[in-house]
Amino acid sequence: MDTETRIAVVSIIVENAEETAELNDIIHEYAQYVVGRMGIPYRQKGINIISLVLDAPQNAISTLSGRIGRLDGVTSKVAYAKV
């Protein structure tokens, strides 16, 4: 079991608002790792931008980002802290 955690920011761009409920369900499954969440509706472009700060095992971060990225019209990228 991976007990070490990493600090990461997951950047999410939602272009398909129909996936919002599923996205929120996925994020809720990982709530224990979420340090903070910021969402910005960019109405002029018809998209939503979400940043998640996580303190989680590497495999949890990768799984979360992968699941989010498989949603139709949703993009997910991860940046890791060096500490």
Biopython code that builds the backbone (N, CA, C, O; Angstrom):
import numpy as np
from Bio.PDB.StructureBuilder import StructureBuilder

atoms = [
    (1, "MET", "N", (0.839, -1.187, 0.000)),
    (1, "MET", "CA", (0.000, 0.000, 0.000)),
    (1, "MET", "C", (0.884, 1.250, 0.000)),
    (1, "MET", "O", (1.862, 1.327, 0.744)),
    (2, "ASP", "N", (0.541, 2.204, -0.821)),
    (2, "ASP", "CA", (1.297, 3.436, -0.940)),
    (2, "ASP", "C", (0.870, 4.399, 0.161)),
    (2, "ASP", "O", (-0.223, 4.962, 0.104)),
    (3, "THR", "N", (1.736, 4.593, 1.176)),
    (3, "THR", "CA", (1.364, 5.461, 2.293)),
    (3, "THR", "C", (1.900, 6.878, 2.136)),
    (3, "THR", "O", (1.407, 7.795, 2.794)),
    (4, "GLU", "N", (2.910, 7.078, 1.270)),
    (4, "GLU", "CA", (3.419, 8.420, 1.041)),
    (4, "GLU", "C", (2.444, 9.199, 0.177)),
    (4, "GLU", "O", (1.810, 8.658, -0.729)),
    (5, "THR", "N", (2.342, 10.489, 0.483)),
    (5, "THR", "CA", (1.444, 11.320, -0.310)),
    (5, "THR", "C", (2.239, 12.382, -1.048)),
    (5, "THR", "O", (3.377, 12.696, -0.701)),
    (6, "ARG", "N", (1.604, 12.922, -2.072)),
    (6, "ARG", "CA", (2.188, 14.008, -2.857)),
    (6, "ARG", "C", (1.183, 15.149, -2.905)),
    (6, "ARG", "O", (-0.026, 14.941, -2.803)),
    (7, "ILE", "N", (1.708, 16.352, -3.062)),
    (7, "ILE", "CA", (0.865, 17.530, -3.241)),
    (7, "ILE", "C", (0.747, 17.759, -4.742)),
    (7, "ILE", "O", (1.747, 17.777, -5.459)),
    (8, "ALA", "N", (-0.475, 17.934, -5.204)),
    (8, "ALA", "CA", (-0.701, 18.130, -6.631)),
    (8, "ALA", "C", (-1.862, 19.087, -6.852)),
    (8, "ALA", "O", (-2.738, 19.247, -6.003)),
    (9, "VAL", "N", (-1.840, 19.717, -8.018)),
    (9, "VAL", "CA", (-2.962, 20.525, -8.469)),
    (9, "VAL", "C", (-3.514, 19.854, -9.718)),
    (9, "VAL", "O", (-2.789, 19.620, -10.685)),
    (10, "VAL", "N", (-4.792, 19.552, -9.685)),
    (10, "VAL", "CA", (-5.461, 18.984, -10.858)),
    (10, "VAL", "C", (-6.240, 20.121, -11.506)),
    (10, "VAL", "O", (-7.145, 20.696, -10.901)),
    (11, "SER", "N", (-5.878, 20.433, -12.735)),
    (11, "SER", "CA", (-6.562, 21.480, -13.498)),
    (11, "SER", "C", (-7.589, 20.815, -14.401)),
    (11, "SER", "O", (-7.270, 19.898, -15.158)),
    (12, "ILE", "N", (-8.817, 21.286, -14.310)),
    (12, "ILE", "CA", (-9.924, 20.666, -15.044)),
    (12, "ILE", "C", (-10.635, 21.741, -15.858)),
    (12, "ILE", "O", (-10.974, 22.805, -15.340)),
    (13, "ILE", "N", (-10.854, 21.451, -17.132)),
    (13, "ILE", "CA", (-11.643, 22.342, -17.982)),
    (13, "ILE", "C", (-12.866, 21.559, -18.442)),
    (13, "ILE", "O", (-12.753, 20.493, -19.048)),
    (14, "VAL", "N", (-14.040, 22.115, -18.137)),
    (14, "VAL", "CA", (-15.308, 21.470, -18.478)),
    (14, "VAL", "C", (-15.942, 22.231, -19.643)),
    (14, "VAL", "O", (-16.375, 23.374, -19.493)),
    (15, "GLU", "N", (-15.987, 21.583, -20.794)),
    (15, "GLU", "CA", (-16.619, 22.169, -21.969)),
    (15, "GLU", "C", (-18.021, 21.607, -22.189)),
    (15, "GLU", "O", (-18.810, 22.173, -22.946)),
    (16, "ASN", "N", (-18.327, 20.493, -21.524)),
    (16, "ASN", "CA", (-19.627, 19.842, -21.647)),
    (16, "ASN", "C", (-20.297, 19.846, -20.272)),
    (16, "ASN", "O", (-20.015, 18.986, -19.437)),
    (17, "ALA", "N", (-21.177, 20.806, -20.044)),
    (17, "ALA", "CA", (-21.821, 20.968, -18.736)),
    (17, "ALA", "C", (-22.665, 19.757, -18.340)),
    (17, "ALA", "O", (-22.955, 19.575, -17.157)),
    (18, "GLU", "N", (-23.060, 18.931, -19.300)),
    (18, "GLU", "CA", (-23.840, 17.729, -18.982)),
    (18, "GLU", "C", (-23.044, 16.733, -18.144)),
    (18, "GLU", "O", (-23.631, 15.845, -17.526)),
    (19, "GLU", "N", (-21.729, 16.864, -18.114)),
    (19, "GLU", "CA", (-20.880, 15.952, -17.335)),
    (19, "GLU", "C", (-20.624, 16.447, -15.910)),
    (19, "GLU", "O", (-19.922, 15.786, -15.145)),
    (20, "THR", "N", (-21.184, 17.596, -15.550)),
    (20, "THR", "CA", (-20.911, 18.203, -14.247)),
    (20, "THR", "C", (-21.303, 17.297, -13.082)),
    (20, "THR", "O", (-20.541, 17.168, -12.124)),
    (21, "ALA", "N", (-22.455, 16.679, -13.145)),
    (21, "ALA", "CA", (-22.900, 15.807, -12.046)),
    (21, "ALA", "C", (-21.948, 14.628, -11.869)),
    (21, "ALA", "O", (-21.580, 14.295, -10.743)),
    (22, "GLU", "N", (-21.550, 13.998, -12.963)),
    (22, "GLU", "CA", (-20.622, 12.866, -12.891)),
    (22, "GLU", "C", (-19.261, 13.329, -12.370)),
    (22, "GLU", "O", (-18.638, 12.643, -11.560)),
    (23, "LEU", "N", (-18.806, 14.486, -12.832)),
    (23, "LEU", "CA", (-17.536, 15.045, -12.358)),
    (23, "LEU", "C", (-17.577, 15.270, -10.851)),
    (23, "LEU", "O", (-16.647, 14.886, -10.141)),
    (24, "ASN", "N", (-18.639, 15.883, -10.364)),
    (24, "ASN", "CA", (-18.763, 16.123, -8.924)),
    (24, "ASN", "C", (-18.828, 14.825, -8.133)),
    (24, "ASN", "O", (-18.294, 14.754, -7.026)),
    (25, "ASP", "N", (-19.469, 13.799, -8.677)),
    (25, "ASP", "CA", (-19.508, 12.492, -8.011)),
    (25, "ASP", "C", (-18.097, 11.903, -7.881)),
    (25, "ASP", "O", (-17.736, 11.362, -6.835)),
    (26, "ILE", "N", (-17.310, 12.014, -8.950)),
    (26, "ILE", "CA", (-15.942, 11.490, -8.917)),
    (26, "ILE", "C", (-15.113, 12.253, -7.891)),
    (26, "ILE", "O", (-14.409, 11.647, -7.083)),
    (27, "ILE", "N", (-15.192, 13.574, -7.921)),
    (27, "ILE", "CA", (-14.430, 14.380, -6.962)),
    (27, "ILE", "C", (-14.845, 14.040, -5.529)),
    (27, "ILE", "O", (-13.998, 13.968, -4.638)),
    (28, "HIS", "N", (-16.134, 13.833, -5.307)),
    (28, "HIS", "CA", (-16.627, 13.486, -3.967)),
    (28, "HIS", "C", (-16.013, 12.179, -3.463)),
    (28, "HIS", "O", (-15.750, 12.041, -2.269)),
    (29, "GLU", "N", (-15.785, 11.222, -4.362)),
    (29, "GLU", "CA", (-15.167, 9.952, -3.969)),
    (29, "GLU", "C", (-13.757, 10.160, -3.410)),
    (29, "GLU", "O", (-13.278, 9.353, -2.614)),
    (30, "TYR", "N", (-13.100, 11.233, -3.822)),
    (30, "TYR", "CA", (-11.737, 11.512, -3.394)),
    (30, "TYR", "C", (-11.674, 12.670, -2.397)),
    (30, "TYR", "O", (-10.609, 13.249, -2.188)),
    (31, "ALA", "N", (-12.795, 13.004, -1.790)),
    (31, "ALA", "CA", (-12.901, 14.160, -0.890)),
    (31, "ALA", "C", (-11.890, 14.118, 0.252)),
    (31, "ALA", "O", (-11.441, 15.167, 0.712)),
    (32, "GLN", "N", (-11.531, 12.939, 0.709)),
    (32, "GLN", "CA", (-10.583, 12.827, 1.821)),
    (32, "GLN", "C", (-9.205, 13.380, 1.472)),
    (32, "GLN", "O", (-8.426, 13.705, 2.368)),
    (33, "TYR", "N", (-8.895, 13.490, 0.180)),
    (33, "TYR", "CA", (-7.598, 13.982, -0.268)),
    (33, "TYR", "C", (-7.624, 15.445, -0.699)),
    (33, "TYR", "O", (-6.572, 16.041, -0.928)),
    (34, "VAL", "N", (-8.813, 16.026, -0.812)),
    (34, "VAL", "CA", (-8.932, 17.387, -1.334)),
    (34, "VAL", "C", (-8.588, 18.407, -0.251)),
    (34, "VAL", "O", (-9.238, 18.468, 0.792)),
    (35, "VAL", "N", (-7.554, 19.207, -0.517)),
    (35, "VAL", "CA", (-7.149, 20.285, 0.382)),
    (35, "VAL", "C", (-7.978, 21.527, 0.067)),
    (35, "VAL", "O", (-8.371, 22.266, 0.969)),
    (36, "GLY", "N", (-8.239, 21.750, -1.219)),
    (36, "GLY", "CA", (-9.023, 22.910, -1.628)),
    (36, "GLY", "C", (-9.523, 22.754, -3.051)),
    (36, "GLY", "O", (-8.990, 21.980, -3.846)),
    (37, "ARG", "N", (-10.562, 23.514, -3.341)),
    (37, "ARG", "CA", (-11.182, 23.461, -4.668)),
    (37, "ARG", "C", (-11.609, 24.866, -5.053)),
    (37, "ARG", "O", (-12.197, 25.590, -4.249)),
    (38, "MET", "N", (-11.312, 25.246, -6.281)),
    (38, "MET", "CA", (-11.739, 26.543, -6.786)),
    (38, "MET", "C", (-12.368, 26.323, -8.165)),
    (38, "MET", "O", (-11.782, 25.676, -9.032)),
    (39, "GLY", "N", (-13.558, 26.868, -8.346)),
    (39, "GLY", "CA", (-14.236, 26.764, -9.631)),
    (39, "GLY", "C", (-14.534, 28.136, -10.193)),
    (39, "GLY", "O", (-14.989, 29.030, -9.480)),
    (40, "ILE", "N", (-14.275, 28.293, -11.470)),
    (40, "ILE", "CA", (-14.518, 29.570, -12.134)),
    (40, "ILE", "C", (-15.380, 29.324, -13.366)),
    (40, "ILE", "O", (-14.939, 28.663, -14.306)),
    (41, "PRO", "N", (-16.604, 29.847, -13.373)),
    (41, "PRO", "CA", (-17.414, 29.757, -14.590)),
    (41, "PRO", "C", (-16.978, 30.859, -15.559)),
    (41, "PRO", "O", (-17.036, 32.042, -15.227)),
    (42, "TYR", "N", (-16.550, 30.472, -16.730)),
    (42, "TYR", "CA", (-16.145, 31.445, -17.743)),
    (42, "TYR", "C", (-17.279, 31.514, -18.749)),
    (42, "TYR", "O", (-17.234, 30.884, -19.806)),
    (43, "ARG", "N", (-18.287, 32.283, -18.404)),
    (43, "ARG", "CA", (-19.537, 32.323, -19.165)),
    (43, "ARG", "C", (-19.353, 32.790, -20.603)),
    (43, "ARG", "O", (-20.025, 32.291, -21.506)),
    (44, "GLN", "N", (-18.447, 33.746, -20.828)),
    (44, "GLN", "CA", (-18.240, 34.252, -22.180)),
    (44, "GLN", "C", (-17.772, 33.163, -23.137)),
    (44, "GLN", "O", (-18.054, 33.222, -24.334)),
    (45, "LYS", "N", (-17.064, 32.176, -22.617)),
    (45, "LYS", "CA", (-16.563, 31.068, -23.442)),
    (45, "LYS", "C", (-17.397, 29.791, -23.288)),
    (45, "LYS", "O", (-17.192, 28.816, -24.011)),
    (46, "GLY", "N", (-18.330, 29.806, -22.348)),
    (46, "GLY", "CA", (-19.183, 28.639, -22.144)),
    (46, "GLY", "C", (-18.470, 27.447, -21.529)),
    (46, "GLY", "O", (-18.830, 26.299, -21.789)),
    (47, "ILE", "N", (-17.448, 27.722, -20.707)),
    (47, "ILE", "CA", (-16.711, 26.641, -20.058)),
    (47, "ILE", "C", (-16.619, 26.907, -18.557)),
    (47, "ILE", "O", (-16.907, 28.007, -18.088)),
    (48, "ASN", "N", (-16.216, 25.891, -17.825)),
    (48, "ASN", "CA", (-15.934, 26.009, -16.397)),
    (48, "ASN", "C", (-14.513, 25.517, -16.163)),
    (48, "ASN", "O", (-14.071, 24.541, -16.768)),
    (49, "ILE", "N", (-13.806, 26.210, -15.276)),
    (49, "ILE", "CA", (-12.433, 25.859, -14.952)),
    (49, "ILE", "C", (-12.392, 25.535, -13.466)),
    (49, "ILE", "O", (-12.855, 26.317, -12.636)),
    (50, "ILE", "N", (-11.833, 24.371, -13.140)),
    (50, "ILE", "CA", (-11.765, 23.925, -11.751)),
    (50, "ILE", "C", (-10.319, 23.566, -11.425)),
    (50, "ILE", "O", (-9.636, 22.908, -12.210)),
    (51, "SER", "N", (-9.871, 24.005, -10.262)),
    (51, "SER", "CA", (-8.564, 23.607, -9.741)),
    (51, "SER", "C", (-8.783, 22.852, -8.439)),
    (51, "SER", "O", (-9.477, 23.326, -7.540)),
    (52, "LEU", "N", (-8.184, 21.678, -8.352)),
    (52, "LEU", "CA", (-8.240, 20.877, -7.127)),
    (52, "LEU", "C", (-6.833, 20.767, -6.564)),
    (52, "LEU", "O", (-5.906, 20.397, -7.285)),
    (53, "VAL", "N", (-6.662, 21.078, -5.301)),
    (53, "VAL", "CA", (-5.394, 20.854, -4.632)),
    (53, "VAL", "C", (-5.555, 19.572, -3.822)),
    (53, "VAL", "O", (-6.474, 19.439, -3.014)),
    (54, "LEU", "N", (-4.644, 18.637, -4.055)),
    (54, "LEU", "CA", (-4.725, 17.326, -3.407)),
    (54, "LEU", "C", (-3.471, 17.042, -2.598)),
    (54, "LEU", "O", (-2.377, 17.487, -2.945)),
    (55, "ASP", "N", (-3.642, 16.301, -1.523)),
    (55, "ASP", "CA", (-2.547, 15.698, -0.764)),
    (55, "ASP", "C", (-2.929, 14.227, -0.697)),
    (55, "ASP", "O", (-3.708, 13.809, 0.161)),
    (56, "ALA", "N", (-2.367, 13.449, -1.618)),
    (56, "ALA", "CA", (-2.854, 12.081, -1.803)),
    (56, "ALA", "C", (-1.732, 11.163, -2.290)),
    (56, "ALA", "O", (-0.709, 11.637, -2.784)),
    (57, "PRO", "N", (-1.926, 9.847, -2.150)),
    (57, "PRO", "CA", (-0.984, 8.910, -2.748)),
    (57, "PRO", "C", (-0.954, 9.094, -4.269)),
    (57, "PRO", "O", (-1.960, 9.449, -4.883)),
    (58, "GLN", "N", (0.189, 8.851, -4.852)),
    (58, "GLN", "CA", (0.377, 9.007, -6.297)),
    (58, "GLN", "C", (-0.689, 8.261, -7.099)),
    (58, "GLN", "O", (-1.235, 8.804, -8.060)),
    (59, "ASN", "N", (-0.984, 7.034, -6.713)),
    (59, "ASN", "CA", (-1.958, 6.251, -7.488)),
    (59, "ASN", "C", (-3.365, 6.846, -7.410)),
    (59, "ASN", "O", (-4.124, 6.747, -8.374)),
    (60, "ALA", "N", (-3.724, 7.461, -6.286)),
    (60, "ALA", "CA", (-5.046, 8.092, -6.163)),
    (60, "ALA", "C", (-5.139, 9.314, -7.073)),
    (60, "ALA", "O", (-6.163, 9.535, -7.720)),
    (61, "ILE", "N", (-4.066, 10.106, -7.120)),
    (61, "ILE", "CA", (-4.050, 11.285, -7.987)),
    (61, "ILE", "C", (-4.179, 10.872, -9.450)),
    (61, "ILE", "O", (-4.970, 11.447, -10.197)),
    (62, "SER", "N", (-3.405, 9.882, -9.848)),
    (62, "SER", "CA", (-3.438, 9.415, -11.237)),
    (62, "SER", "C", (-4.801, 8.847, -11.606)),
    (62, "SER", "O", (-5.318, 9.116, -12.690)),
    (63, "THR", "N", (-5.376, 8.068, -10.713)),
    (63, "THR", "CA", (-6.690, 7.473, -10.980)),
    (63, "THR", "C", (-7.766, 8.544, -11.093)),
    (63, "THR", "O", (-8.593, 8.506, -12.004)),
    (64, "LEU", "N", (-7.755, 9.495, -10.172)),
    (64, "LEU", "CA", (-8.724, 10.584, -10.208)),
    (64, "LEU", "C", (-8.612, 11.355, -11.518)),
    (64, "LEU", "O", (-9.615, 11.561, -12.200)),
    (65, "SER", "N", (-7.425, 11.774, -11.869)),
    (65, "SER", "CA", (-7.228, 12.547, -13.097)),
    (65, "SER", "C", (-7.643, 11.748, -14.329)),
    (65, "SER", "O", (-8.255, 12.294, -15.248)),
    (66, "GLY", "N", (-7.319, 10.488, -14.349)),
    (66, "GLY", "CA", (-7.696, 9.640, -15.481)),
    (66, "GLY", "C", (-9.197, 9.491, -15.626)),
    (66, "GLY", "O", (-9.735, 9.566, -16.731)),
    (67, "ARG", "N", (-9.864, 9.282, -14.518)),
    (67, "ARG", "CA", (-11.333, 9.151, -14.558)),
    (67, "ARG", "C", (-11.983, 10.438, -15.036)),
    (67, "ARG", "O", (-12.923, 10.411, -15.830)),
    (68, "ILE", "N", (-11.479, 11.565, -14.549)),
    (68, "ILE", "CA", (-12.029, 12.857, -14.968)),
    (68, "ILE", "C", (-11.780, 13.071, -16.459)),
    (68, "ILE", "O", (-12.673, 13.514, -17.182)),
    (69, "GLY", "N", (-10.587, 12.762, -16.913)),
    (69, "GLY", "CA", (-10.227, 12.959, -18.312)),
    (69, "GLY", "C", (-11.004, 12.096, -19.283)),
    (69, "GLY", "O", (-11.070, 12.408, -20.472)),
    (70, "ARG", "N", (-11.590, 11.021, -18.800)),
    (70, "ARG", "CA", (-12.395, 10.150, -19.672)),
    (70, "ARG", "C", (-13.818, 10.652, -19.858)),
    (70, "ARG", "O", (-14.554, 10.126, -20.693)),
    (71, "LEU", "N", (-14.214, 11.661, -19.093)),
    (71, "LEU", "CA", (-15.551, 12.235, -19.273)),
    (71, "LEU", "C", (-15.587, 13.003, -20.590)),
    (71, "LEU", "O", (-14.612, 13.655, -20.961)),
    (72, "ASP", "N", (-16.704, 12.924, -21.288)),
    (72, "ASP", "CA", (-16.853, 13.595, -22.575)),
    (72, "ASP", "C", (-16.835, 15.109, -22.395)),
    (72, "ASP", "O", (-17.634, 15.658, -21.636)),
    (73, "GLY", "N", (-15.927, 15.781, -23.089)),
    (73, "GLY", "CA", (-15.870, 17.237, -23.023)),
    (73, "GLY", "C", (-15.213, 17.784, -21.773)),
    (73, "GLY", "O", (-15.408, 18.947, -21.421)),
    (74, "VAL", "N", (-14.422, 16.938, -21.091)),
    (74, "VAL", "CA", (-13.719, 17.366, -19.875)),
    (74, "VAL", "C", (-12.238, 17.021, -20.033)),
    (74, "VAL", "O", (-11.890, 15.903, -20.411)),
    (75, "THR", "N", (-11.369, 17.995, -19.739)),
    (75, "THR", "CA", (-9.921, 17.804, -19.824)),
    (75, "THR", "C", (-9.331, 17.925, -18.431)),
    (75, "THR", "O", (-9.757, 18.765, -17.639)),
    (76, "SER", "N", (-8.344, 17.076, -18.132)),
    (76, "SER", "CA", (-7.726, 17.081, -16.817)),
    (76, "SER", "C", (-6.210, 16.938, -16.960)),
    (76, "SER", "O", (-5.723, 16.081, -17.697)),
    (77, "LYS", "N", (-5.479, 17.787, -16.249)),
    (77, "LYS", "CA", (-4.009, 17.724, -16.221)),
    (77, "LYS", "C", (-3.552, 17.896, -14.779)),
    (77, "LYS", "O", (-4.213, 18.566, -13.986)),
    (78, "VAL", "N", (-2.410, 17.283, -14.442)),
    (78, "VAL", "CA", (-1.892, 17.331, -13.083)),
    (78, "VAL", "C", (-0.518, 17.986, -13.051)),
    (78, "VAL", "O", (0.324, 17.721, -13.910)),
    (79, "ALA", "N", (-0.293, 18.841, -12.059)),
    (79, "ALA", "CA", (1.028, 19.393, -11.770)),
    (79, "ALA", "C", (1.370, 19.008, -10.340)),
    (79, "ALA", "O", (0.546, 19.146, -9.436)),
    (80, "TYR", "N", (2.607, 18.516, -10.139)),
    (80, "TYR", "CA", (3.029, 18.045, -8.833)),
    (80, "TYR", "C", (4.018, 19.012, -8.186)),
    (80, "TYR", "O", (4.853, 19.609, -8.865)),
    (81, "ALA", "N", (3.913, 19.159, -6.864)),
    (81, "ALA", "CA", (4.904, 19.911, -6.102)),
    (81, "ALA", "C", (6.165, 19.060, -6.006)),
    (81, "ALA", "O", (6.099, 17.831, -6.030)),
    (82, "LYS", "N", (7.299, 19.717, -5.899)),
    (82, "LYS", "CA", (8.572, 18.987, -5.801)),
    (82, "LYS", "C", (8.875, 18.520, -4.399)),
    (82, "LYS", "O", (9.803, 17.735, -4.201)),
    (83, "VAL", "N", (8.104, 18.988, -3.400)),
    (83, "VAL", "CA", (8.347, 18.589, -2.009)),
    (83, "VAL", "C", (7.674, 17.273, -1.700)),
    (83, "VAL", "O", (7.769, 16.780, -0.576)),
]
sb = StructureBuilder()
sb.init_structure("model")
sb.init_model(0)
sb.init_chain("A")
sb.init_seg("    ")
for serial, (resi, resn, name, xyz) in enumerate(atoms, 1):
    if name == "N":
        sb.init_residue(resn, " ", resi, " ")
    sb.init_atom(name, np.array(xyz, "f"), 0.0, 1.0, " ", f" {name:<3s}", serial, name[0])
structure = sb.get_structure()
